[in-house]
């Protein structure tokens, strides 16, 4: 499968994140997003997925991720796999590619506000 960036769906998340979500695998097995963030996600809380694993590949900059009771400092080339059922939050300035397995489904992502 080949996709140009122009085929991706653009999105903005409050807190300083812009990105694109590429079309999903035809059988729903995975999707890929690219994000540029300067701020935090989610603002004032945590996020968690019921089903999807998000594998974050840090491309540029620096993110701090609080995940499963630990804090991870991500620099270019680092990878962090966010498993379903564990809350996380992210802050920093950088660019990352996220592989989502199975394909992204907004209904399975939840925000917990503090």
C-alpha positions in Angstrom: 0.0 0.0 0.0 1.3 3.5 -0.9 -0.1 6.7 0.5 0.9 10.3 -0.1 0.6 12.8 2.7 -2.2 14.5 0.8 -4.3 11.4 1.3 -4.0 11.6 5.1 -6.6 13.1 7.4 -5.3 16.2 9.2 -6.1 16.7 12.9 -5.4 19.1 15.7 -5.6 18.1 19.4 -5.9 20.8 22.1 -2.7 21.3 23.9 -0.4 21.8 21.0 -0.6 18.7 18.8 -1.1 18.7 15.0 -0.9 15.7 12.8 -2.1 13.5 10.0 -3.7 10.0 10.2 -3.0 7.9 7.1 -5.6 5.5 5.7 -5.9 2.3 7.7 -4.8 -1.1 6.5 -7.6 -2.6 4.4 -8.4 -5.3 7.0 -8.0 -2.8 10.0 -4.8 -4.3 11.2 -2.9 -1.0 11.6 -2.8 2.6 10.9 0.0 5.2 11.0 -0.1 8.8 12.3 2.5 11.5 12.2 2.4 14.2 14.9 4.1 17.5 15.7 3.7 18.5 19.3 4.6 21.6 21.3 2.7 21.3 24.6 1.0 18.4 26.3 -1.5 15.6 25.5 -4.0 15.4 26.9 -4.4 18.7 28.6 -4.8 18.3 32.3 -5.3 14.5 32.4 -4.4 11.1 31.0 -5.4 9.1 27.9 -5.8 5.3 27.6 -6.9 2.9 24.9 -9.2 -0.1 25.3 -7.8 -2.0 22.3 -5.1 -0.2 20.4 -1.3 -0.4 21.0 0.4 2.8 20.0 4.1 2.4 19.1 5.7 5.9 19.2 8.9 6.4 17.2 10.6 9.7 18.2 11.8 11.4 15.1 12.9 14.9 16.3 12.9 16.9 19.5 12.1 15.5 23.0 9.0 14.1 24.6 8.5 13.1 28.2 5.9 10.4 28.6 4.3 9.3 31.9 3.1 5.8 31.3 2.1 3.0 33.7 3.5 4.7 36.7 6.9 5.4 35.1 8.4 8.4 33.3 10.2 8.0 30.0 12.4 10.6 28.2 12.2 10.1 24.5 14.8 11.5 22.1 15.3 10.9 18.3 15.4 7.2 17.5 13.7 6.1 20.7 10.6 3.9 20.7 7.9 3.6 23.3 5.1 1.0 23.0 1.9 2.2 24.8 -0.2 -0.9 25.5 -4.0 -0.9 25.9 -5.5 -0.4 29.3 -2.7 1.7 30.7 -3.0 5.5 31.2 -0.4 7.9 29.7 0.3 11.5 29.1 2.9 13.2 27.0 4.6 16.7 27.0 7.4 18.3 25.1 8.3 19.6 21.7 9.0 17.3 18.8 7.9 15.1 15.9 7.0 11.5 16.0 5.5 8.6 13.9 3.0 6.4 15.7 2.1 2.9 14.5 -1.4 2.0 15.8 -2.4 -1.7 16.0 -5.2 -2.5 15.3 -6.2 0.5 13.2 -7.1 3.7 15.1 -10.7 3.9 16.4 -11.6 7.1 18.3 -14.3 5.2 20.2 -11.7 3.1 22.0 -9.6 6.0 23.2 -10.6 7.7 26.5 -9.4 10.9 28.3 -9.3 11.0 32.1 -9.3 14.5 33.5 -7.6 15.4 36.7 
